[in-house]
Amino acid sequence: MGWKGTRKTATSAALAGVVALVLAAPPPGGDARTGATPSFGTVAVRQDASPTPPPPRLPRDFRGKGKYIVRDLDITVPFTWEGRDGDSQMTAGGPKYPIWFTNLIYHDTLYTLTYKWPGLNEHPCSRIPDLNLEALNQLFEGARFVGRETLRRTPTQRHVNHWRVGVVLPKLPPGNHPRLPLALGDIYVDENNRGTFWQVLQFGVQNLYDPELDEWLVMDTFEHRPGTVTLPRRCEPPR
């Protein structure tokens, strides 16, 4: 949900980093009438009169592999996302790739460390306390249901529920007020399991290193069994 939102601004709100993950207004290329966002792959909207499904919920234990895609930089790198006992970790790229970063929720603390990124010369490990899986899932509880869709990527078609979630500051009533869409995202979860995440578009300030402020994570596998979460050596352990 990349959680790189903390990379420069510490994302002002502890959750302005997922995954990331969030969307308060249609991003460029979306449909202004429906708010739909083009997914990474063909999307077919499916009409269904059934009730609104429950919102996404990241499980305590999981492991998945896929790709991290930065379209405007023409960069695609391997991506892993794993969870164990409520902690979780995203890792994109590696030493031989043009980008390499990791984001963790570890012992109730959000960490983000970018090892490599085009044009980046500083590599601190950012740390925000008092963020955990429960807080992330509370954010998802406020997600808005976009619709039922089919992600058509070879070799697999996936039937998903498309959700939109966002962090907008400051919190003000409707009307003509200045607002900042701090962390934005579209989340696509399996229609039969809201804890299986197949695709995420993150858009907004949390993608500060990217000129177009939008990045994708696309999962090829997602299993509900414990993964591995490791705090990097250069990150300060939780106090």
C-alpha positions in Angstrom: 0.0 0.0 0.0 3.4 1.4 -1.0 4.0 2.9 2.3 6.6 5.3 1.0 4.3 8.1 2.0 6.7 8.9 4.8 9.6 9.4 2.6 9.8 13.2 2.8 6.9 14.5 4.7 6.6 11.7 7.2 3.1 11.7 5.7 1.7 13.9 8.4 -0.9 11.3 9.2 0.4 7.9 10.2 -1.7 6.3 7.6 -0.8 8.5 4.7 1.5 5.9 3.6 -0.2 2.7 2.4 0.0 0.7 0.5 -0.5 2.2 0.9 -2.7 3.1 -0.9 -5.5 5.4 -1.5 -7.8 7.6 -3.6 -10.0 10.6 -2.8 -10.5 11.8 -6.4 -10.0 10.1 -9.8 -6.4 10.2 -10.9 -5.4 11.3 -14.4 -6.8 8.8 -16.9 -9.7 7.9 -14.8 -13.3 8.3 -15.8 -14.6 11.6 -14.4 -18.2 10.4 -14.5 -17.7 7.1 -12.6 -14.4 7.7 -10.8 -13.2 4.4 -12.3 -9.4 4.0 -12.6 -7.8 2.1 -15.5 -6.1 -1.0 -14.0 -2.8 -2.4 -15.0 -4.4 -4.8 -17.5 -7.8 -4.8 -19.2 -10.7 -4.2 -16.8 -14.2 -5.4 -17.5 -16.9 -3.9 -15.3 -19.4 -6.5 -14.2 -23.0 -5.5 -13.4 -24.2 -7.2 -10.2 -27.2 -6.3 -8.1 -25.9 -8.1 -5.0 -25.2 -6.1 -1.9 -22.0 -4.2 -1.4 -19.3 -6.6 -0.3 -17.3 -6.1 2.9 -14.2 -3.8 2.5 -10.6 -5.0 2.1 -8.9 -6.4 5.2 -5.2 -7.2 5.2 -4.7 -10.6 7.0 -2.1 -11.2 9.7 -0.3 -13.9 7.8 0.2 -14.0 4.0 2.9 -14.1 1.3 2.8 -13.0 -2.3 4.9 -12.2 -5.3 4.4 -9.9 -8.3 5.7 -6.8 -10.0 6.2 -3.1 -8.9 5.5 -0.8 -11.9 6.5 2.9 -12.3 5.0 3.6 -15.7 6.3 7.1 -16.3 9.9 5.9 -15.6 9.3 2.8 -17.7 10.5 0.7 -14.7 9.1 -2.8 -13.7 10.8 -4.7 -10.9 10.1 -7.9 -8.9 7.9 -7.3 -5.8 7.2 -9.3 -2.7 4.6 -8.6 0.0 4.6 -10.7 3.1 2.9 -10.7 6.5 3.6 -12.6 9.8 1.7 -12.2 13.1 0.4 -8.8 12.1 3.7 -7.4 10.9 4.1 -6.9 7.2 6.7 -6.0 4.6 6.8 -4.9 1.0 10.1 -5.1 -1.0 10.5 -3.9 -4.6 13.5 -4.4 -6.8 16.9 -5.2 -5.4 20.6 -4.3 -5.8 20.7 -5.1 -9.5 17.5 -3.1 -10.4 17.1 0.7 -10.9 14.8 0.9 -7.9 15.0 -0.9 -4.6 13.0 -0.1 -1.4 11.3 -1.8 1.5 8.3 -0.7 3.6 7.4 -2.4 6.9 4.8 -2.4 9.6 6.9 -3.9 12.4 6.0 -4.0 16.1 3.4 -1.2 15.8 5.8 1.0 13.8 5.9 2.1 10.1 9.3 2.0 8.5 10.3 2.9 5.0 13.8 2.6 3.5 14.7 3.4 -0.1 18.0 2.0 -1.1 17.9 3.0 -4.8 15.7 5.4 -6.8 16.6 7.5 -9.9 18.0 10.9 -8.8 18.0 10.0 -5.1 21.1 10.6 -3.1 19.9 10.3 0.5 18.7 7.0 2.0 17.4 7.4 5.5 15.2 4.9 7.2 12.0 6.8 8.1 10.1 5.7 11.2 6.6 6.5 12.4 5.4 4.9 15.6 1.9 3.9 16.6 0.9 2.3 13.3 -0.1 -1.3 13.1 -2.3 -3.7 11.2 -5.4 -2.8 13.1 -5.0 0.9 12.2 -4.5 0.0 8.6 -7.6 -2.1 8.5 -9.6 0.7 10.2 -8.6 2.9 7.3 -9.9 0.2 4.9 -13.2 0.2 6.7 -13.8 3.7 5.3 -13.0 2.6 1.7 -15.6 3.4 -1.1 -16.8 0.5 -3.3 -16.2 1.3 -7.0 -17.6 -2.0 -8.4 -17.1 -5.6 -9.4 -14.5 -6.0 -12.2 -12.5 -8.6 -14.1 -8.7 -8.2 -14.4 -7.7 -9.7 -17.7 -4.0 -10.4 -17.5 -2.6 -13.5 -19.1 -2.6 -16.2 -18.2 -5.2 -15.6 -15.5 -8.5 -13.6 -15.3 -9.3 -12.5 -11.8 -12.8 -11.5 -10.5 -12.2 -8.7 -8.1 -13.9 -6.0 -6.0 -12.5 -2.6 -6.7 -12.2 -0.2 -3.7 -11.0 3.4 -3.3 -9.5 4.8 -0.1 -7.9 8.1 0.8 -6.4 10.4 3.3 -7.2 14.0 2.7 -6.0 16.9 4.9 -7.2 19.0 6.5 -10.5 17.4 7.5 -13.1 20.0 6.6 -16.8 20.0 5.8 -18.1 20.1 2.2 -17.5 23.4 0.5 -14.8 25.6 -1.0 -11.9 24.7 1.2 -8.2 24.0 0.4 -7.5 20.3 0.7 -4.5 18.1 0.1 -5.0 14.5 -1.2 -2.2 13.2 0.9 -2.4 9.4 0.3 -4.6 7.9 -2.4 -5.2 4.5 -3.8 -7.3 2.0 -5.7 -7.3 -1.6 -4.3 -8.5 -4.7 -6.1 -9.2 -7.7 -3.8 -10.5 -11.1 -4.7 -14.3 -11.2 -4.9 -14.4 -14.3 -2.8 -11.8 -13.2 -0.2 -11.4 -9.6 0.8 -8.0 -10.5 2.3 -6.5 -11.5 -1.0 -5.0 -8.4 -2.7 -4.4 -8.7 -6.4 -3.6 -5.1 -7.4 -3.0 -1.7 -6.0 -2.6 1.7 -7.5 -1.1 4.2 -5.1 -1.3 7.9 -6.1 -0.4 11.1 -4.3 2.2 12.6 -2.0 3.3 9.2 -0.7 4.9 8.7 -4.2 7.0 11.9 -3.9 10.0 10.4 -5.6 8.1 9.6 -8.8 7.5 12.6 -11.2 3.9 11.5 -11.9 3.2 10.5 -8.3 1.7 7.1 -9.3 3.0 3.6 -8.8 1.4 0.1 -9.2 1.8 -3.2 -7.4 0.5 -6.2 -9.3 0.4 -9.6 -7.6 0.9 -12.9 -9.4 0.5 -15.0 -6.3 -1.1 -14.4 -2.9 -1.2 -17.1 -0.3 -2.7 -17.1 3.2 0.3 -18.6 5.1 3.0 -16.8 7.1 5.6 -14.9 5.3 8.9 -13.4 6.4 9.3 -9.9 7.9 12.8 -8.5 8.6 13.7 -5.1 9.9 16.7 -3.8 7.9 19.9 -3.3 9.9 20.0 0.5 9.3 16.5 1.0 10.7 16.3 1.7 14.5 14.4 -1.0 16.4 11.1 -0.1 18.1 11.5 1.4 21.5 
